[in-house]
Amino acid sequence: MVRNTFFAVLLSGLFWSAAGFGFDLVDDSVPMKWINPLLPEDLPALKYPAYFSDFDKAQAQEFSGRYKQSLFTLRRLKDLKPDQQADAALIKGQALSAMGQWDEAIAALSDAAVKDAPAVQIERAQVLSRLGRNSEALSLLRQHLQKYADSIAGHYWLGYVLEQAGDIPAARDQYAWFNNDPQKFLDKWTIHDRLPVFERAEDVTIIGHALDRWATLTQQYRNNANLDRTILSFFVKAFDEIDREYYPARLAAAEYFLSHDQTEDAVEQIKAVLAANPNNLDALNLMGHVTLQQYDFDTTDQVIALIRNEDRHSIEADLLDARNLMQQRRPQDAEAPIQKVLARQPKNLEAMGLLAAVNALELKEDKVNDILKQVEAIDPNNASAYFEVGEQLDSMRQYPRAIAKYEVAVQRAPWWTAALNGLGLLYTQSGDEQAAHKALDRAHELDPFNLRSTNYLKLLDKMDSYAKKETDHFVVIYDPHTDPVIPEYFSDYLESVQSQVCAAFNYTPTVKTYIEVFPTHEMFSVRTTGSTWLPTVGASTGRIIALVAPRVGKATMGTFNWARVLRHEYTHTVTLGATDNRISHWFTEGLAVYEERAPVPWEWVPMLYRAVSKKEFFPLDKLTWAFVRPRRPIDRQLAYAESFWICTYVEQTYGHDAILKMLDLMRHADRQEDVFPKVTGKSIPQFMEEFQTWAEKQVSTWGYDDATSKKYDELREKAEDLIKSRQWPEATKAWEEIAKLRPVDPLPHQRLAALYFMQKDRKSEIDQLELLSRVELRDNRYAKRIARAYRDQEDWANEYRYALDSVYINPYDLSAHELLEEASEKTHNEPNLEREKRVIEELTKLQAEQTD
């Protein structure tokens, strides 16, 4: 019987070995919440009631997205009555608009027989506005209201077009009509006054839209949660009680939810709209914006294609395409669809704002300023273009430049929570939490139901009670009640590696780096992204490094080697600073793994072998998105591994100066496809071909080829039988042969460590355990066993080294601290001995509290 439990486990094969991530630890078992509409291309035929006329069928076809079929059905209509002529023109205009046949739509809506019908006028005004002909739309709507002073649609659409044209005071006045005497729709709604307009889902939806814009522009939502719910109820009751088939009310609810960052609720409504009308362009456009937020570029491309399937010249599709490309860090490519929009609508403010953002990302400040001047010539108090530039600069961590643009947007549109939220969240990422609190407080006052600002404010309030430990280069922030041991180790470790990491990249941050350690994974996730789930334990946004407390608990992600994670994350801080945050994501990740100075994790080995042998590495232009939007469970780990190897290959082949030159070129906004030829003299395809050859050489000795694998399996079965029969020397020889066959497999090293222990070969035992310990990230049992082995040999310095390693993996392990205390005493290290006594006392107290 094996008397040491540790080695009994190694012999049995039950030793748990964590995923050797070697970077921001990721749990890929947690499903990502992507959105894929999977919309049908060919819609099934509608089933109609027996009493439906062709007119009824045409109306149903248009409403369900069968636009061409609707137009064909309309052609069959003969001898229409005057009121039906207007309705038929309305159906025709809407179908043609949805298909992008704008001139034909205007012609249908301008026919002499129908052009003065109220609903036709409203529809024509909407078409004109979509074409950027706002002055014509305004003139038409004002004429409409002169004749129909109580027109609900007229007042709303006049306010809407005024807002699009930048005349906010006039738009505010129009929206105010909905809450002025004698209307007071809001009051009458809340007291269930049965006005005739409340019987029609269309009217109720329009009233809800108008009241939302009135409340937003007049800041009536400020600290008024009831108003938020009341206005939402207009949309909900419209589709839930008044007319269950009226999906425009669901679309309105989706827009409302998105404006409050309540994405999941919005998606449910968008899906319901697309179930009723898979070709609804507004719903598709909303869905595209949601998938883009999720970095789901492929689905966004699908959505764009679906929009263009109905309207091949769609302005919305071109703008969404541009945003998709910019999100992929391809601003040069984004310019083409933006220019397509501007060729058709030279005064399209959204396109102009995006074009300014493209130039901002390319460091073309003169062009940025010129475009913004053109915007202001059209809309002197414009906020949206500045917001667009701020958003894009923010996404690239260009913090000072983004702040300047956000502040203009906030100043010009103080009611706009998106601008305040953007500014507040940017401040949290850049480390100015006082300014973040101020901006987010203002946003929360304006919109008490905004999910992201609420999450952040709760977190910032909680962080007010956190303690800080400040050193020369770092400020460690932690919860003193749950994690009192954090400052005992983090600060010293960080200062010990600071000069090494900075020297590697010829850059030292100009301000202190903040290390924020959160007691729960949810708080860490909110701190990093604003949402409550992020599948990692560490993240760097530049000056800020956030971590989950490295301890076991329902609210955490367990223990992990926090020292390696901190070195990894600090490398991000340094490389981001060295490039002014313009480094490619895959490059900063590869360098961060490289700087861990650790072997290839065991779990990467079969994955890398497969990727090399089957030539499954990601193309360089796709590598970043394997991190952000993985398609398979292994994609993110493979992206880390490939990035690490590319950096290793560049270092070994072209020298460290090549790494530094690449960083410098990225700092000056050079494109990736230009950086590689300048540094390596090779195009990216040539470079990747040579990298593939290098990678093949790396895996050639790993023992995962078919012949070696067959021999490995045979020897392993024999070696396991030898262990079972307790033939230790023979089993040792067998496992030594296996280790030579497959040197980067943990199993033979685990078995050999146990076998050497059984035969009292302490040196060989320690050699095997050290191999295992260098790779292990989550479990400190290897390190503790090595410390005890050195203790038994009275090698106190090595006992201290490995006891400290075990604390680096689990700072809450009392037995590890007891080893460290013993080694500190034996080496006469009084400061460390005092620290261990303090920590052991704290841990004993914590354990007693948890037991109580």
MIGU-684228 format. One record per residue (C-alpha): residue in one letter; x, y, z. Coordinates in pm, whole numbers, plus 50000, padded with zeros to 5 digits. Example, Ala and Ser with C-alpha at 12.3 -4.5 7.8 and 13.67 -1.06 7.14 Angstrom:
REM residues 2
a512304955050780;s513674989450714;
This chain:
REM residues 852
m500005000050000;v501265034949915;r501215053850244;n501525089350105;t498115100449976;f499635125349732;f501655098649553;a498845073349575;v496795097549370;l499625102149118;l499845064649075;s496095060549038;g495785086648767;l493155106048958;f495265137149014;w493315166948891;s495305189248662;a493795222448569;a493745236548223;g497165251948174;f495975284248030;g499055305248100;f497115337448042;d493765352948128;l492115321148256;v489065312248054;d486255288048128;d485015278347784;s482355255547930;v480195286047993;p478075291847682;m478425325347509;k475155343547448;w475445349547076;i472545358546862;n471855341146533;p468505348946374;l468705320646116;l466085337545907;p464455319045616;e465155331745267;d461925318845113;l458825326345314;p455975301245318;a452675310945160;l450225328845387;k446925313145481;y444005337045458;p440485336345602;a437855327545340;y436395362445345;f439685380045253;s439545401344939;d442585408144724;f442905441044905;d443045422945242;k445575398445102;a447815426244970;q447735443245308;a448585410745491;q451385403045247;e453035436945292;f452685435245672;s454385401045681;g457305410945457;r456135395945128;y456635428644948;k456825417044585;q453835394444631;s451915423544777;l452675445044473;f451515417344239;t448285413744435;l447665451344421;r447795450144041;r444725428144042;l442625454044224;k440035471444007;d437475498544069;l438705508144414;k436625531644626;p438225565244713;d439145554745070;q440575521844938;q442685540644682;a444535558144965;d445005525645156;a446245508044842;a448715536344778;l449885533245135;i450495495745099;k452295501244769;g454455529144909;q455475508645211;a456305477845001;l458345498144752;s460175516045036;a461085483045198;m462565471644866;g464585503744828;q462555516344534;w462305550844681;d461425571244371;e458635547044286;a457415548644646;i457255586644638;a455485585444302;a452865561244442;l452365583244748;s452205615144538;d449485604344300;a446915632144266;a444075609544376;v445675600844712;k448425625844794;d446265646045036;a445065616145239;p446385620145597;a448055585945625;v449605589545279;q451085623145372;i452655608245685;e454145579145492;r455495602345220;a457145624145484;q458835593445635;v460185583145295;l461505618145229;s463235618745567;r464865584845506;l466245598945181;g467765628145371;r465265652945225;n464305666345565;s463285701145448;e460665686045214;a459455662745487;l459125691745734;s457185712645486;l454785683845416;l454255676145786;r453545712545869;q450965713745590;h449465681845729;l449135696746078;q447545728545948;k444675707245826;y444775679846090;a445785698046407;d445115667746629;s447065643146417;i448985620546652;a451245607446376;g451735642546237;h453005656946565;y455265627246635;w456845626046290;l457325663646281;g459205660846610;y461185631246479;v462275648646156;l463125680646344;e465335659846573;q467035643646273;a467625678146127;g469245689746452;d466555714146563;i466215700446916;p464235729347068;a461575726846796;a461495688846827;r461045692047203;d458075715247147;q456445690446912;y456875661447151;a455515683047432;w452175684247246;f451585648647370;n451645659547732;n450055693947705;d446435702547757;p444075691347622;q445895658747534;k447685648847855;f447985613747718;l450325603747999;d447865613348274;k444915598148094;w446815565948032;t447715561848398;i444105566748510;h442835542948238;d440905569648054;r439365551147757;l440175576347487;p439415564247133;v443115566147045;f443865540847316;e441825515147126;r444275514446834;a447675497846879;e449225520746617;d448155552346803;v449295538847140;t452705529446997;i453185564046843;i452155580847168;g454675559347355;h457415569147109;a456595605947140;l456415605647519;d459755587447535;r461415614247324;w459675641947523;a460815626547852;t464355621947720;l464835656747575;t463265673947876;q465075650748123;q461795639448277;y463195604748341;r465525620148598;n465115600148919;n461655589248804;a461505551348778;n457715551548749;l457825571848428;d460155546348270;r457755517748343;t454715538048240;i456075546947897;l457215511247842;s453665500147921;f452405518747610;f454325494547390;v453635463647599;k449885469147617;a449775477347246;f451075442747151;d449925423147454;e446355435747498;i445155458047216;d446455439146911;r448655408646957;e449605408546588;y450805444746582;y454555437946581;p455605474746536;a454815478446907;r457305450746980;l459855468246763;a459255500046962;a459755480547287;a463015466147152;e464305500947070;y463255512447415;f465045483547588;l468225489447386;s468245526047482;h468435514047844;d471135487747772;q468665459847846;t469845438647556;e468325404947644;d464825419647669;a465365437847340;v466455406247163;e463325387647269;q461175414747111;i463285416246793;k462945378646750;a459165381746785;v459135409046517;l461225388046280;a458995358146339;a456055379146217;n457995396645939;p461435381745863;n462085409645614;n461375439045844;l464365461145772;d464165480946095;a464185449046303;l467055434846099;n469005466846146;l468455465246522;m469485428846525;g472645437946336;h473555463846597;v473025438246873;t475145411446705;l477815437746645;q477875445747018;q478445408447072;y481405409346826;d479485384246617;f480775396546284;d479575366846081;t475965370346193;t476185407746139;d477285400445782;q474285377345746;v471985404945868;i473525429545622;a472995404445342;l469345399745445;i468765437145438;r470395440045097;n468335410944974;e465315433845005;d467065466944936;r470395462144763;h471235499044797;s470205501345162;i471725530645348;e471215511845676;a473085481545541;d476025502845429;l476225520245766;l476005487045949;d478685472945718;a480955502345803;r480405497146176;n481115460046138;l484425467045969;m485405493346224;q484625469246507;q487025445146337;r489725472146352;r489565477545977;p488915515045949;q490435517645602;d487995491545470;a485085508645648;e485565540245445;a484175524445124;p480605517845249;i480595551645424;q481475568945098;k478675549644925;v476225565145169;l477655600045128;a477535597144748;r473745593044780;q473195614845087;p476035640145122;k474525654045443;n473955621045621;l475165629545971;e475655593546082;a477895586445784;m479815618745839;g480355609846204;l481645575346109;l483945590245845;a485375613746107;a485915583346333;v487745564646055;n490155593646014;a490565596646391;l491685560346411;e494175567046130;l495565597346318;k494395621246045;e493325648846281;d493125675646011;k490535655045822;v488665647946145;n488385684946219;d487385692845862;i484555667145865;l483315679346203;k483215715046066;q481095702445775;v478775685546025;e478415717746223;a477605736945907;i474595713945870;d473785710446243;p475545737546449;n474925720446783;n475585684846666;a476425658846930;s476095626246737;a479215629746520;y481355637546823;f479825607646998;e480685585046701;v484315596146712;g484435592247090;e482965557047074;q485465545146815;l488445560646993;d487185545747319;s487005511047163;m490685514847071;r491545527847421;q492515562047291;y491335576047622;p492325613247623;r491175618347264;a487925599547330;i487215619547645;a487505652147452;k484895640747199;y482555626047458;e482635658447654;v481495678247350;a478625653647298;v477615656147665;q477775694047661;r475625696347350;a473155669047446;p472985668547827;w469905646147810;w471725618947616;t472545590447853;a474555571347591;a477155599247582;l477295601547962;n477535563847996;g480295562647736;l482215589547920;g481665573348259;l482675538648145;l485745552847975;y486805569348300;t486475536048481;q488745519648223;s491355547248242;g491405547548624;d489685580448705;e486955566148926;q485975599649075;a485185613648731;a483505580548641;h481225582848944;k480265618448854;a479395610048492;l477565577748579;d475615595148857;r474355620048600;a473505591848359;h471665572748631;e469655603448731;l468555607348370;d467855570248325;p467385550548649;f466765518548451;n469975517948248;l471575484448327;r475245492448267;s475355525148458;t473425509348745;n475845479948759;y478865502648758;l477485526149022;k476745497349257;l480295485049207;l481875519349257;d479875524249576;k481095490749704;m484685499249611;d484525530249831;s484975506750127;y488025489149978;a491515493250119;k494615503749924;k498305496049942;e500475519749741;t504065513449632;d506415530549387;h504675517849075;f501415501849186;v498265507149389;v496685474449504;i492985477949588;y491185450049771;d488335441350004;p489925440450353;h487115419150496;t487195390350249;d490795392450122;p493095406250394;v496095385950269;i496175402349924;p498415432350011;e500895409750189;y502115395149859;f500775413149551;s502675445749594;d506065429849660;y505695406049368;l504645433649129;e507565455849225;s509915426249178;v508905421448812;q508145457548717;s511615466448590;q511945433448400;v508715437948205;c509355474648133;a512925467948017;a511685441147778;f509665466947586;n511665498847649;y508675515247811;t507695524948165;p504145536448238;t504035573148335;v501455567448610;k500965540948874;t499095509748768;y495975500848967;i495475464449063;e491855459049166;v491085425549330;f487395417249356;p485855392849604;t483395378949347;h483585370448979;e480425390248910;m481985422249049;f485115416248843;s483015411548529;v481025443348589;r484255462348651;t485695450148323;t482745451148083;g479635463948265;s477965429848236;t477825403048504;w479705375648316;l483195375348170;p484855341348117;t488255349948267;v489905358348600;g492105387248493;a491905416648254;s493865447948174;t492415479648026;g495725497848034;r496225515348364;i493715492548538;i494315455548602;a491295437548746;l491395403248909;v489025379249080;a490275369649425;p492315337249380;r490445315549626;v487895287949634;g484275299249668;k480895298249501;a481285334349385;t484855331049254;m486565309348991;g488825290449229;t492545292749287;f495015302149015;n498605313648989;w497925350349052;a501605359349013;r501725346648655;v498385362848578;l499625396248717;r502825394548514;h500725386348207;e498345415248270;y501115440048350;t502695430948016;h499425442447859;t499685475148050;v503225480547922;t502645470547559;l499425490447541;g501275520847675;a504225515447442;t501905516347140;d499465542447271;n496905513847279;r497275506646907;i498785472046940;s496935443446771;h495025422947025;w496675390046927;f500115406546956;t499625419747308;e498245385747412;g501145366947256;l503695389547423;a501885386347756;v502055348347743;y505705350347633;e506505372447932;e505115346548172;r508385328248105;a506685294648147;p506695262547939;v503935253947695;p500975242247908;w500305204847889;e496735210547771;w497955230547472;v500105202147343;p497565179747163;m495675210547046;l498835225946899;y499915193146744;r496585190146565;a496665226746451;v500165222346310;s499695188146151;k496365197045994;k497405232945915;e494555247446120;f496265278946248;f494175310346218;p495095334545939;l496715365046093;d493795387746001;k491405363846183;l493565357146489;t492295385846705;w488675375646655;a489345340346773;f489875356547115;v486865379147095;r484405357046911;p485455320446924;r483425296146716;r484625264246883;p485395256847248;i489135254447173;d489405285946957;r490345310147232;q493025287247377;l494365280447028;a494485318046964;y496575323047279;a498865294547184;e499305306046824;s499915342246929;f502495330747185;w504265309846923;i504275337546664;c505925360646916;t508385332947007;y509165327246639;v509745364246571;e511995366646878;q514065336146782;t514245343146408;y514425381046380;g515575391046726;h514025411647004;d514565443846812;a512005431246562;i509415429946841;l510295465446943;k510105477846583;m506665461946539;l505465479546854;d506795512846727;l505095509046387;m501795500346553;r502145530946774;h502165551546456;a498985534046334;d500685513146065;r498465485345936;q499365449546019;e499815440845652;d502435468445630;v504175460945960;f505295425645873;p507055433945543;k508795463545707;v510085442545997;t510585407845849;g510915415545481;k508135390545420;s504495394845328;i502045380645579;p501365349445366;q505115343545332;f505665349145702;m502865325145800;e504245298645564;e507655300745732;f506015301146075;q504165269045984;t507505252345899;w508965263846232;a505905250946419;e506175217046249;k509725214346380;q508535222546734;v505975194446744;s508145168746567;t509565155546899;w506335156147097;g505345120347021;y501845126046893;d502325111446545;d500445079346469;a503375055646504;t504555070046834;s501005072246967;k500485035246897;k503705026547079;y502765050147364;d499405033047413;e501004998547419;l503725008747666;r501275027547884;e499054996747925;k502104975948017;a503405002348259;e500045005648434;d499964967748486;l503444969148639;i502254995248888;k499234974248977;s501534944449046;r503834967449255;q506874960449039;w508384994749106;p511764992248925;e510244976548613;a507395001948615;t509935030148650;k511875018648342;a508655016048143;w507485050848238;e510965065448170;e510705051347818;i507205066147783;a508485100147901;k511145099347629;l508525090547370;r506175118347477;p508085143647693;v505325169847708;d502655146947851;p502005151448226;l501035115248290;p504485098948271;h505965126248492;q503185121248749;r503785083948751;l507565087548772;a507375112149059;a505365086849260;l507605057649161;y510785076249257;f509145084649589;m508395047949649;q512035039549582;k513355068549794;d515075085049495;r514475120549620;k516475138849354;s514655121749065;e511345126349244;i511955163849280;d513065166748917;q509735152448801;l507705173349042;e509485204948927;l508575197148567;l504945194148671;s505005224548899;r506365248048631;v503275241748420;e500595238848687;l498395269648729;r495555260548961;d496715234049208;n499575239849450;r500065203649557;y503155198849339;a504825230049481;k503985220249839;r505335185149790;i508605199149654;a508845223149949;r508385194250192;a510985173350009;y513525201450040;r512515206150403;d513305169750467;q516765176250320;e517085208050531;d517435228150211;w515655258150359;a516195281950066;n514485258349822;e511795250550076;y511115288150088;r511095290949709;y508505263749655;a506435272749959;l506185307549808;d505185292149473;s502385273349649;v501195306149802;y501305321849456;i498715296149349;n496635295949666;p497265324349912;y494525310450138;d496215276850195;l497195275950564;s499545246350521;a501475265050249;h501935294550482;e503135271650758;l505835258650524;l506735294350432;e506855304150799;e509165275150878;a511515283450587;s511565320450684;e512545311251037;k515265286950925;t516745312550685;h516515339850951;n514365361450727;e512725382150998;p510505404550776;n509035374250599;l508665355550925;e506655384251073;r504515385550760;e503755348450778;k502755351151143;r500335379251054;v498895360250759;i498485327650950;e496635346751223;e494365362950962;l493665330050787;t492915312451113;k490465340151198;l488845338050852;q488435300550877;a486855303951220;e484395329851086;q483475307350794;t482935278051031;d480665299351249;
